[in-house]
């Protein structure tokens, strides 16, 4: 679902999405042109995070990763819910010229370790929700991206990197990676073992430009992160395309899709669109008669606005 914009807005959105050629510098690029504009809305209090705040968090955690013993070209796994920790971990690692492999946070520990070994990740970055799934060990170190309590609705969140074990030595790094690679995505594995698919910075920039053009995204757009960010649909189409074109993204407080909070999340940013799989669309349609607030329903239901 999306709204309609003028052709000029479409061109501007596509150009803006393609401009940051390297993933880790996307927050800074947005902060340069719209420093005080909201980029994210997070937590139970739906706290707004500006482009400048997000860029500052990324720069700080990038420096922490660079001091950690990791080196450019190293692979790091990222196992996190749809949270501020995921975004900062992703952008900070990419800014430090690391290659990021997002992993399904619902995976059991043994499966996570298998995927970490597949890509030769030296460490797994994780959020507080995932501590119970990935206790750090020397063979599979897990570093916590820890955020402060979000009871306040003002100011950017505090975030620090908790390093419990040093990065592990990898005997057989993943072959074929270059300094142009930014992400390693996993296929679903529904017909066999999951396969790994590297994405370069240019791949990502081209995908963002195409989505911005096809969805007609621009700075006035806003959405809710419904799909999981470890998957290309949620990460590229839902999250990065919106941020790259100057829009706003709500990260649900529970770190994943919730039909109970969806309509309130939508209203919090006056969302213009969202993207999801058919199952989620059907859940929302089934619940809409009782869950959808009455009266004015926002721009999502009035594309001409």
C-alpha positions in Angstrom: 0.0 0.0 0.0 1.3 3.4 -0.8 0.2 7.0 -1.6 0.6 8.8 -4.9 3.1 11.6 -5.3 4.0 14.0 -8.1 6.6 12.9 -10.7 9.0 15.4 -9.3 8.7 13.8 -5.9 9.4 10.4 -7.4 12.6 11.5 -9.1 13.8 13.2 -5.9 13.1 10.1 -3.9 14.9 7.8 -6.2 17.9 10.1 -6.5 18.1 10.5 -2.7 17.9 6.7 -2.3 20.8 6.1 -4.7 23.0 9.0 -3.4 24.6 7.3 -0.3 26.7 4.7 -2.1 27.9 3.0 1.1 25.4 1.7 3.5 27.1 2.9 6.7 27.0 6.5 5.7 23.2 6.7 5.0 22.3 8.2 8.4 25.0 10.9 8.0 23.8 11.7 4.5 20.2 12.2 5.8 21.4 14.3 8.7 23.3 16.6 6.4 20.1 17.6 4.6 17.5 17.2 7.3 19.3 17.2 10.7 16.3 17.7 13.0 13.7 15.7 11.0 12.4 12.5 12.6 13.9 9.3 11.2 12.6 6.8 13.7 9.8 6.4 16.3 10.7 3.8 18.9 9.7 2.2 22.2 6.5 2.0 24.3 6.5 5.8 24.5 7.0 6.1 20.7 10.0 8.3 21.1 11.1 10.3 18.0 14.7 9.9 17.0 16.0 12.5 14.6 18.4 12.0 11.7 21.1 13.7 13.7 20.6 11.5 16.7 20.7 8.4 14.7 23.8 9.5 12.9 25.5 10.3 16.2 24.7 6.9 17.6 26.1 5.2 14.5 29.3 7.2 14.6 29.8 6.4 18.3 29.2 2.6 17.9 31.3 2.5 14.7 34.2 3.9 16.8 33.6 1.2 19.4 33.7 -1.5 16.8 36.9 -0.2 15.3 38.5 -0.3 18.8 37.3 -3.9 19.4 39.8 -5.8 17.4 37.7 -6.2 14.3 39.2 -5.2 11.0 37.7 -4.0 7.7 36.4 -6.9 5.7 35.5 -9.0 8.7 32.1 -10.5 8.9 29.8 -9.9 11.9 26.4 -11.5 12.5 23.5 -9.4 13.6 20.8 -11.2 15.6 18.3 -8.7 16.8 14.6 -7.8 16.9 13.3 -4.8 14.9 14.9 -2.4 17.4 17.2 0.6 17.5 20.0 -1.8 18.4 19.5 -3.5 15.0 19.7 -0.3 13.1 22.7 1.1 14.9 24.5 -2.2 14.8 23.8 -2.5 11.0 24.9 1.0 10.1 27.8 1.2 12.6 29.3 -2.1 11.3 28.9 -1.1 7.7 30.5 2.3 8.4 33.4 0.4 9.9 33.7 -1.5 6.6 32.5 -4.8 8.2 30.2 -7.2 6.3 26.9 -7.7 8.2 25.0 -11.0 8.2 21.5 -10.5 9.7 20.2 -13.6 11.4 16.6 -14.5 12.4 16.3 -13.7 16.1 13.9 -16.6 16.6 16.6 -19.2 15.7 17.7 -21.6 18.4 21.3 -21.3 19.5 22.6 -24.3 17.6 21.1 -23.0 14.3 22.5 -19.5 14.9 25.9 -21.0 15.5 25.6 -22.9 12.2 24.9 -19.8 10.3 27.6 -17.9 12.0 30.1 -20.6 11.0 28.7 -20.6 7.4 29.7 -17.0 6.9 32.8 -17.0 9.1 31.5 -14.3 11.4 34.0 -13.2 14.1 31.3 -12.1 16.5 27.5 -11.8 16.8 26.0 -8.4 17.7 22.7 -8.8 19.6 20.1 -6.8 21.5 18.8 -7.2 25.0 15.8 -9.3 23.8 18.3 -11.9 22.5 20.6 -12.4 25.4 18.9 -15.7 26.4 19.4 -17.0 22.9 23.1 -16.4 22.5 25.2 -16.5 25.6 28.7 -15.4 24.6 31.4 -18.1 24.4 35.0 -17.9 23.1 34.0 -20.1 20.2 30.9 -17.9 19.4 31.3 -14.5 21.0 28.1 -12.4 21.3 28.4 -8.7 22.0 25.4 -6.8 23.4 24.2 -3.5 22.0 22.6 -2.3 25.2 20.1 0.5 25.3 19.0 2.5 28.3 15.5 2.3 29.7 13.0 4.1 27.3 10.7 5.4 30.0 11.4 9.0 28.9 9.8 10.2 25.6 12.5 12.9 25.1 16.1 12.7 24.0 18.0 10.1 22.0 18.5 6.7 23.7 21.8 5.8 25.3 23.4 2.9 23.6 26.7 1.1 24.4 28.5 -2.0 23.1 29.2 -4.6 25.8 32.2 -6.8 24.7 32.2 -10.0 26.8 34.7 -12.0 24.7 37.3 -11.0 22.1 36.4 -11.6 18.4 37.2 -15.1 17.5 39.9 -16.1 14.9 38.3 -17.5 11.7 40.4 -20.2 10.1 38.5 -20.2 6.8 37.0 -16.8 6.0 34.1 -16.8 3.5 35.8 -16.9 0.0 35.0 -14.3 -2.7 34.1 -11.3 -0.5 35.5 -7.9 -1.6 35.6 -4.4 -0.1 32.4 -3.7 -2.0 30.3 -6.2 0.0 28.0 -4.8 2.7 25.5 -7.6 3.6 25.2 -11.3 3.6 21.6 -12.4 3.4 20.3 -15.9 3.9 17.7 -17.6 1.7 14.7 -19.1 3.5 15.9 -22.7 3.2 12.4 -24.0 2.6 13.7 -26.5 0.0 17.0 -27.3 1.6 19.8 -25.7 3.6 19.7 -21.9 3.5 22.1 -20.3 1.0 24.1 -17.2 1.4 23.7 -14.2 -0.9 26.2 -11.3 -0.7 25.0 -7.8 -1.4 27.3 -5.0 -2.4 26.9 -1.4 -1.5 26.0 -0.7 -5.1 23.4 -3.5 -5.1 21.8 -1.9 -2.1 21.9 1.6 -3.6 20.3 0.4 -6.8 17.6 -1.5 -5.0 16.7 1.5 -2.9 16.5 3.7 -5.9 14.2 1.2 -7.7 11.9 0.9 -4.6 11.8 4.6 -4.1 10.7 5.1 -7.7 8.3 2.1 -7.8 6.7 3.0 -4.5 6.8 6.7 -5.1 8.5 7.4 -1.8 9.6 10.8 -0.6 10.3 12.8 2.6 6.6 13.1 3.5 6.2 9.4 3.7 6.1 7.3 6.9 5.6 3.6 7.6 5.7 0.9 10.3 8.4 -1.8 10.3 6.0 -4.8 10.0 8.3 -7.3 8.3 11.4 -8.7 10.1 14.6 -6.8 9.4 16.7 -9.9 9.0 14.8 -10.5 5.7 15.4 -8.5 2.5 11.7 -7.5 2.3 11.7 -5.8 5.6 15.2 -4.5 5.6 15.5 -3.1 2.0 11.9 -2.2 1.1 10.4 -1.3 4.4 13.3 0.2 6.4 16.2 1.4 4.2 14.1 2.8 1.3 12.1 4.9 3.7 15.1 6.2 5.6 17.0 6.9 2.3 14.2 9.0 1.0 13.9 11.0 4.2 10.8 9.3 5.5 9.9 8.1 9.0 9.8 4.5 10.4 8.1 3.2 13.5 9.8 0.3 15.2 7.1 -1.6 17.2 7.8 -1.6 20.9 7.9 -5.4 21.1 10.5 -5.6 18.3 8.2 -7.4 15.9 4.8 -7.1 14.2 1.8 -6.8 16.6 -1.7 -6.6 15.4 -2.6 -5.1 18.8 -0.4 -2.0 18.4 -0.4 -1.7 14.6 -3.1 0.9 14.2 -1.7 3.0 17.0 1.8 2.8 15.5 0.3 3.8 12.1 -1.3 6.8 13.7 1.8 7.8 15.6 3.5 8.9 12.3 0.4 9.4 10.2 1.7 6.6 8.0 1.2 6.7 4.3 2.1 3.1 3.5 3.3 -0.2 4.8 4.6 -3.4 3.2 3.9 -7.0 4.4 3.1 -10.5 3.3 -0.4 -11.6 2.5 -0.9 -13.4 5.9 -0.3 -10.1 7.8 -2.6 -8.2 5.4 -5.3 -10.7 6.1 -4.9 -10.5 9.9 -5.2 -6.7 9.7 -8.3 -6.9 7.5 -9.9 -9.4 9.8 -9.3 -7.3 12.8 -10.0 -3.9 11.2 -13.8 -3.8 12.0 -13.0 -3.8 15.8 -9.4 -2.5 16.0 -9.4 0.4 13.5 -10.1 3.7 15.2 -13.1 5.6 14.1 -13.2 9.1 12.6 -10.2 10.4 10.6 -8.1 7.4 9.7 -5.0 9.2 8.4 -3.3 9.5 5.1 -3.0 5.7 4.5 -6.8 5.8 3.7 -6.7 9.0 1.8 -4.0 8.7 -0.9 -4.9 12.1 -2.4 -3.7 13.9 0.8 
